[in-house]
């Protein structure tokens, strides 16, 4: 899947809200009898997964940078 096909990752939803949406799509896919009807929902799930992954990586990067900054401040004080 190309990035240009993905929705913008500036979705205001939290990771928890996005995870809930993904779980709802998964439930509907599990209950679907006709696989032909599942294609659109499966594609939505893939896009949603990419958004969640990007948000997770942004959060991880922010936490890592903040931790490094605080460690450097503590070292400077010594």
C-alpha positions in Angstrom: 0.0 0.0 0.0 1.4 3.3 -1.0 1.7 6.2 1.4 -0.3 8.5 -0.9 -3.3 6.2 -0.4 -3.1 6.5 3.3 -5.2 9.0 5.3 -3.3 11.8 7.0 -1.7 10.7 10.2 -2.7 13.9 11.9 -6.0 12.2 13.0 -7.0 13.8 16.2 -8.1 10.5 17.7 -6.1 9.0 20.5 -4.4 5.6 20.2 -7.1 4.1 22.4 -9.9 5.5 20.1 -8.1 4.2 17.0 -7.6 0.8 18.6 -11.3 0.7 19.4 -12.2 1.5 15.8 -9.8 -1.3 14.7 -11.4 -3.8 17.1 -14.9 -2.9 15.7 -13.7 -3.5 12.2 -12.2 -6.8 13.2 -15.4 -7.9 14.8 -17.4 -7.0 11.7 -14.9 -9.0 9.6 -15.2 -12.0 11.8 -19.0 -11.9 11.6 -19.1 -11.5 7.8 -20.1 -14.6 5.9 -19.3 -13.3 2.4 -15.6 -12.5 1.9 -16.4 -10.3 -1.1 -18.1 -7.8 1.3 -15.1 -7.8 3.6 -12.6 -6.2 1.1 -13.5 -2.6 1.9 -13.4 -3.2 5.7 -10.1 -5.0 5.4 -8.6 -2.1 3.5 -9.9 0.3 6.2 -8.3 -1.9 8.8 -4.9 -1.8 7.0 -5.0 2.0 6.8 -6.1 2.3 10.4 -3.2 0.0 11.4 -0.7 2.2 9.6 -2.1 5.3 11.3 -1.8 3.6 14.7 1.7 2.5 14.0 2.7 6.1 13.0 1.2 7.5 16.1 2.9 4.9 18.2 6.3 5.7 16.7 5.7 9.4 17.2 4.9 8.8 20.9 7.8 6.5 21.3 10.2 9.0 19.8 8.8 11.9 22.0 9.2 9.8 25.1 12.7 8.8 24.2 13.8 12.4 23.5 12.3 13.6 26.7 14.0 10.8 28.7 17.3 11.6 27.1 16.9 15.3 27.8 16.1 14.7 31.5 19.0 12.3 31.9 21.4 14.9 30.4 20.0 17.5 32.8 20.6 15.2 35.8 24.1 14.5 34.6 24.8 18.2 34.3 23.7 18.8 37.9 26.3 16.4 39.2 
